[in-house]
Amino acid sequence: MRLKKKERVFIYDTTLRDGSQTEGISFSIEDKIEILRKLDSFGIDYVEGGWPSSNPRDKEFFERAEKLKLKRTKLTAFGSTCKHGISASKDTGLRALANCFADTVCIFGKTWDFHVTDALKISLHENLRMVEDSVRYLRSKKKNVIFDCEHFFDGYKSNRTYAIDVIKAAVKGGAEWIVLCDTNGGSLPDEVSEATKDVKDSVDVSLGIHCHNDSDLAVACSLAAVESGARMVQGTINGLGERCGNANLCSVMPNLLIKMGYDLGQMDMKRLTTLSGFVGETANVSPDSGLPYVGRRAFAHKGGVHVSALSRDPRTYEHTSPDSVGNERRILISDMSGKASITAKLKELGISVEEKENKAILKRIKELEAKGYQFEGAEASFELLVKRFKGNVVKPFEVVGFRMHIDEVGDNDIISEAIIKVVDRFGNIEHTASDGDGPVNALDGALRKALSRFYPVINSVRLTDYKVRVLDEKAATAATVRVLIRSTDGKDSWTTVGVSPNVIEASLLALIDSMEYAILKHESRTK
């Protein structure tokens, strides 16, 4: 059923400010500029760039951003109300906002009486003066003002009358948007819905919502607010933010557009997964594969019964099409797989097999997984396994021997050296060695050095991730280990697996698969 398009909802992204408060994240000025470009290209309505008066980095960011020609986004400067006891026109922070090139500014003020009296230690009346005066001053400087009601829902529960009085003060000063903030992230969706409706009935102004995720309800509360009359949602890409993060716009936006039928303007939701990945990479944060809509596991299917039903109609186990958000369906291969899973995965890879081959491949996979292999996270190794089984490929090389030397040099410095002998498919031999920071690094270097003579494409391949899993902890140092290696050639990425009681051998098996996959992929492209 196609939803009837509802009213316009505006998206306000605060990744560059609230998102930068995530533990372990520090955006450079260049990072912020590139993220701003991406958000503008995607079609985000407002992007909060930071606090121009708080630090030199944000000040320089706004100076550089002024030169950008943004097409869709309104870059927004952030700040607070004036300090108590002084007029807004004399407050240095507000003057910095007034002098900033951004036409839109967002300031926050206290709406919780407890915060006013116990945190700021001022009178409730003085707080109302600060809010109204600050908004009016910025409006006098021709700024469009968004007022964030900090701790609104806590304040509403504590003293409804005062919380709404603060909003009325901001509106009297000229605020064009009032944003209700669940700053501590402790509100429930029904509480947010009820309070939003009350404010909408009490004050004639456009409303927004800003939720934190401390109760894992930020997205649900944001959607509840929209259904109750809010027409702006503030959040971050991938849910970045202080403590447990902010409302994840990568969930909010598709829910609003696809599920609820709201108008989000010119956004191309099919680019959402790419946007999520870009921000994650720029923030240097390992991707959360379990994120709804954009995560690598969002449309991954493992159970044989599920895959069998999916092959008949994807709606059986997918709430929306992965294409709608630029993601992709993944069929995982494991010892839980049935024939339908194998068939679907091979179809995805462009490989056809007969019924007997399907059964034999499934049997082989289950035998290997019983030994510790795992193909659901190593699809390149699975593809090689099938092609070798069918006799579709001639191995481009073979490792006929290797040795490792680990020596102590100087003041307790440990040096690893790998010596390896490789034979290509034509019988040519390369015997070489390489040092490394550790035995696996040395082995990787030696294998690359040997293979690059025969296959120059290896020079473009690099490792991006290396994981070791002990499969039987009770066996201690004699335990079998599984090594997963993720590699890239700059265009594509792939994962391979190796299993052995010897971590060096397990690593070598995964490395061999990775190099072989790269070579065969390159050869298939150049045929």
C-alpha positions, 0 to 999 in steps of 0.5 A, spaced: 500 500 500 502 506 498 502 511 503 499 518 502 504 523 502 503 527 509 506 534 511 513 536 510 518 534 516 525 538 516 531 534 518 536 538 522 543 534 523 548 535 529 553 530 527 558 536 527 557 538 534 553 533 538 556 527 534 563 530 535 562 529 543 562 522 542 567 518 546 573 517 542 571 522 536 575 528 534 573 531 527 578 535 524 576 542 520 577 538 513 573 532 516 567 537 518 568 540 511 567 534 507 561 531 512 558 538 511 559 537 503 556 530 503 550 532 508 548 538 503 549 533 497 544 528 500 539 533 502 539 535 509 535 541 511 539 544 517 546 542 519 549 544 525 556 546 524 558 548 531 559 553 536 563 559 533 565 562 540 567 556 543 574 554 540 579 556 534 577 549 530 569 551 530 571 558 528 576 556 523 571 551 520 565 557 519 570 561 516 572 556 511 565 554 510 563 561 508 566 560 502 562 553 500 556 554 495 551 549 499 545 547 495 540 545 499 543 545 507 542 551 511 549 551 515 547 553 522 551 556 528 550 554 535 550 557 542 547 559 548 543 564 551 546 570 554 549 569 561 545 572 567 546 579 569 548 582 563 544 584 556 544 579 550 548 585 546 554 585 551 554 577 551 561 575 547 558 568 545 551 571 542 555 577 539 559 571 535 553 568 533 551 575 530 557 576 527 557 569 524 555 569 516 550 563 518 543 566 517 540 561 522 542 560 529 540 555 534 541 557 542 539 553 548 536 555 554 534 552 561 526 549 561 527 545 567 526 549 574 531 545 578 536 546 573 535 554 573 535 554 581 540 549 582 545 549 576 545 556 574 543 558 581 539 564 578 531 566 579 526 563 575 524 570 572 532 572 570 532 565 566 526 568 562 529 574 561 535 571 558 531 567 554 527 572 551 533 577 551 537 573 547 532 571 542 530 578 541 537 580 540 539 575 534 533 577 531 535 584 531 541 582 527 537 578 522 538 571 524 533 566 523 533 563 531 531 556 533 531 555 540 532 548 543 529 547 550 534 544 554 531 538 559 524 540 556 521 533 558 524 533 565 522 540 566 515 539 563 514 533 568 517 537 574 513 544 573 509 544 566 507 551 567 514 554 568 517 549 562 511 552 557 513 559 560 520 559 557 517 557 551 513 563 551 519 567 552 522 565 546 516 566 542 515 573 544 523 574 543 521 572 536 524 564 535 521 561 529 522 554 531 522 551 538 525 544 539 523 540 545 529 536 548 530 530 551 537 532 554 537 526 559 534 521 554 530 518 559 523 519 557 518 514 554 514 515 547 508 516 550 510 522 555 514 525 549 507 525 545 503 527 550 507 533 552 508 535 544 501 535 543 500 540 549 505 545 547 502 545 540 495 547 543 499 552 548 503 556 543 503 558 536 510 556 533 513 551 529 516 545 533 522 540 533 524 534 537 531 533 539 532 526 543 538 522 546 538 515 546 540 513 554 534 509 554 534 506 547 528 510 545 531 516 541 528 514 534 521 512 537 521 518 541 522 522 535 517 519 531 512 520 536 513 527 537 512 528 529 506 524 529 504 529 535 505 535 531 513 536 531 515 538 524 523 538 525 527 532 527 534 533 530 539 528 530 546 525 528 548 520 522 549 513 525 546 516 532 553 519 534 553 523 540 555 524 548 554 518 552 549 513 548 548 518 543 543 522 539 537 520 535 539 516 529 537 520 523 539 513 519 533 510 522 529 516 523 529 519 516 527 512 512 521 511 517 518 518 516 519 517 509 518 510 507 513 508 513 510 514 515 509 517 508 512 524 510 515 529 505 522 530 507 524 534 501 529 533 496 533 527 499 535 521 495 534 515 500 537 510 496 544 514 498 543 513 505 547 507 506 553 510 503 552 517 507 552 512 513 559 509 511 562 515 509 561 519 516 563 512 520 569 512 516 571 519 517 569 519 524 574 513 524 569 509 528 568 501 526 561 500 523 556 497 527 553 492 522 547 491 526 544 498 525 537 498 522 537 500 514 544 501 513 548 496 517 551 490 513 547 485 517 540 489 516 538 485 510 543 479 512 539 472 512 542 465 515 536 460 516 535 456 511 527 456 512 528 464 511 532 464 505 527 459 502 521 463 503 525 470 501 526 466 494 519 466 493 517 473 496 522 478 499 516 481 503 516 474 507 523 476 511 524 483 509 520 489 512 522 494 506 527 493 500 534 494 501 534 498 495 530 503 498 536 505 502 542 503 498 543 497 502 544 490 499 541 483 501 546 478 503 545 470 504 549 468 509 552 461 508 553 456 514 552 450 517 545 452 518 544 453 511 539 449 506 539 448 499 535 454 498 541 458 501 546 455 497 542 456 491 540 463 493 548 465 494 550 462 488 545 466 484 548 472 487 555 470 485 553 468 478 554 461 479 550 456 477 550 448 479 546 442 479 542 439 484 548 434 486 553 439 486 548 443 491 548 437 495 555 436 495 557 443 496 552 444 502 555 437 505 562 440 504 561 447 508 558 443 514 564 439 514 569 445 514 564 449 519 565 443 524 572 444 524 571 451 525 571 455 519 565 460 518 563 462 511 558 467 513 563 472 514 568 470 509 564 470 502 570 470 498 573 464 501 566 461 500 566 463 492 573 460 492 571 454 495 565 453 490 569 455 484 575 450 486 569 444 487 566 445 480 573 446 477 572 453 474 579 456 476 586 454 476 590 456 482 594 462 480 599 460 485 601 455 490 605 456 497 610 450 497 614 452 503 615 457 508 619 458 514 619 463 520 625 466 524 623 471 530 630 474 533 631 478 539 635 484 537 638 490 541 635 492 547 629 487 547 627 489 540 623 483 537 624 482 529 620 477 525 622 474 518 618 470 513 621 466 508 617 463 503 617 459 496 611 460 491 610 457 484 605 460 479 601 456 475 606 456 469 611 453 474 615 459 475 618 459 482 619 465 487 623 464 493 623 471 497 623 474 505 621 479 508 621 483 515 615 485 519 612 488 526 610 481 527 610 474 524 603 475 520 606 482 518 612 479 515 608 473 512 604 478 509 610 482 506 613 476 504 607 473 500 606 479 497 613 480 495 613 473 491 607 474 488 608 481 485 613 478 480 607 474 477 601 478 478 602 486 479 595 487 481 597 484 488 601 491 489 594 494 490 591 490 495 592 491 502 589 488 509 584 493 512 582 488 518 585 482 522 581 478 527 583 472 531 578 467 534 580 462 539 575 456 538 576 452 544 578 456 550 579 450 554 585 447 550 589 453 552 595 454 547 593 448 543 586 451 541 584 451 534 584 458 532 580 462 526 583 468 522 579 472 518 582 477 514 579 483 510 582 486 504 581 491 499 584 493 492 581 500 493 575 499 489 572 493 493 573 489 499 573 482 501 574 477 507 577 470 507 578 465 513 583 460 515 583 455 521 588 451 524 591 450 531 597 454 529 595 461 528 601 462 523 598 457 518 591 459 519 593 466 517 597 464 511 591 460 509 587 466 509 592 470 506 592 465 500 585 466 499 585 473 499 591 474 494 588 468 490 581 472 490 584 478 488 588 475 482 582 471 479 577 477 480 582 482 476 583 476 471 576 476 470 575 483 469 581 484 464 578 478 459 
